[in-house]
Amino acid sequence: MIKGLKAIEESQVALVVFSENYATSRWVLNELVKIMECKKEENRQIVVPIFYNVDPSHVRHQRESFAKAFAKHQSKYKDDVEGMEKVQRWRLALTAAADLEGYDIRQGVESENIQQIVNQISSKLCKTSVSYLQNIVGIDTHLEEVKSQLKLGINDVRIVGIWGMGGIGKTTVARAIVDTLVSI
């Protein structure tokens, strides 16, 4: 559980896939609480709820299968004050996550829905990652040089090595190339 929570803390994006049996797992609900905490804290994690064959209002208001799962959780913790507080945190996290802009993929072609989600997340990540390049003096020259070496118009595999002494910006140039190629 500790490794999972650390991974959540270090993530830029959290996809929360709500399914019919989502609320039956205490472990998953604890992770959701952590995700929502990370969204509020300084790391400002992007949280994208995905409603997979479940009505978003059932998640938001804990109805249907969510109501059944919470009835079991409450009966398990009925004599435990800390347990009931945990159940309340789960409820609040579910409501908060369901209130976020997300995807209801009960209809449509599943692969198209997935592609739409990937495109949205990629665009959000590219916006955040490319923004750091604006203040780097002289990066454009290096980017153009590497792009010319890649010969992007040719549909072929290319490998370019970036070498030099430590601290001169090799990693920054490589990240910038990846960021600009992803946005093409």
Secondary structure, DSSP 8 states (H G I E B T S, - for coil): -HHHHHHHHH-SEEEEEE-TTGGG-HHHHHHHHHHHHHHHSTT--EEEEEESSS-HHHHHTT-THHHHHHHHHHHHSTT-HHHHHHHHHHHHHHHHHHTSS-EE-SSS-HHHHHHHHHHHHHHHHHHHHHGGGGG-TTHHHHHHHHHHHHTTTS-S--------STTSSHHHHHHHHHHHHHT-
